[in-house]
Amino acid sequence: MDRTNSEWIRLIKQAVSNGYRVFDGNPNYEVKKYEDSDEFYIVSHFNDYVIGLHGDLERGYGLNGSEFYIHHNRPVMLHDLVERR
């Protein structure tokens, strides 16, 4: 099932809001929501750079064509999670 950019962003935000750790391609890039803001960001653990959660996320893909995934006991690709319903 094809999803729009806004639907992918909504799924990612929902997972983070529900306490799941969501990553963009590898454990260095984690999606975070700061308590003092309603905005979501992708944070690099390596250099602390931050970018807003937006852009070309069609079909769950993020920075540099990587795929977002949820880490809950083991990595679960966001695309796989959505397709299982």
C-alpha positions as CSV (number, residue, x, y, z in Angstrom):
1,M,0.0,0.0,0.0
2,D,1.4,3.4,-1.0
3,R,1.3,6.0,1.6
4,T,1.7,9.8,1.3
5,N,4.5,11.7,2.9
6,S,2.3,13.0,5.6
7,E,1.0,9.5,6.4
8,W,4.6,8.3,6.9
9,I,5.4,11.3,9.1
10,R,2.3,10.7,11.1
11,L,3.3,7.0,11.7
12,I,6.8,8.0,12.8
13,K,5.5,10.7,15.2
14,Q,2.9,8.3,16.6
15,A,5.6,5.6,17.3
16,V,7.9,8.2,19.0
17,S,5.0,9.6,21.0
18,N,4.1,6.0,22.1
19,G,7.6,5.6,23.5
20,Y,9.3,3.6,20.7
21,R,12.8,4.5,19.6
22,V,12.7,5.3,15.8
23,F,15.8,5.5,13.8
24,D,16.6,6.6,10.3
25,G,18.7,4.0,8.6
26,N,21.1,3.3,11.5
27,P,21.4,3.9,15.3
28,N,23.2,7.2,14.8
29,Y,20.1,9.0,13.5
30,E,17.2,8.9,16.0
31,V,13.9,10.7,15.8
32,K,13.2,12.7,18.9
33,K,10.5,15.0,20.2
34,Y,11.6,17.6,22.6
35,E,9.3,18.2,25.6
36,D,9.2,22.0,25.2
37,S,8.1,21.7,21.6
38,D,5.6,19.9,19.4
39,E,8.2,19.4,16.7
40,F,10.0,16.2,15.9
41,Y,13.7,16.1,14.9
42,I,16.2,13.6,13.5
43,V,19.2,13.8,15.8
44,S,22.7,12.5,15.0
45,H,24.2,10.9,18.1
46,F,27.7,11.2,16.5
47,N,27.8,15.0,16.1
48,D,24.6,16.3,17.7
49,Y,23.4,17.8,14.4
50,V,19.6,18.1,14.2
51,I,17.2,18.3,11.3
52,G,13.5,18.6,11.3
53,L,11.3,15.6,10.5
54,H,10.1,16.5,7.1
55,G,11.1,16.1,3.4
56,D,10.9,13.2,1.0
57,L,9.7,10.4,3.2
58,E,7.6,8.7,0.6
59,R,7.2,5.0,1.5
60,G,9.1,5.4,4.7
61,Y,12.4,6.5,3.3
62,G,14.4,9.2,5.0
63,L,17.9,10.8,4.8
64,N,20.1,9.5,2.0
65,G,17.4,7.0,1.0
66,S,17.6,5.1,4.2
67,E,14.5,3.5,5.8
68,F,13.1,4.4,9.1
69,Y,12.8,1.6,11.7
70,I,11.5,1.1,15.2
71,H,13.8,-0.6,17.7
72,H,11.8,-2.6,20.2
73,N,13.9,-5.6,21.4
74,R,15.1,-5.9,17.8
75,P,14.9,-3.6,14.8
76,V,11.6,-3.6,12.9
77,M,11.5,-1.8,9.6
78,L,8.6,0.8,9.5
79,H,7.6,-0.4,6.1
80,D,7.3,-4.0,7.3
81,L,5.2,-3.0,10.3
82,V,2.8,-1.1,8.1
83,E,2.5,-3.9,5.6
84,R,1.6,-6.5,8.2
85,R,-1.9,-5.2,9.1
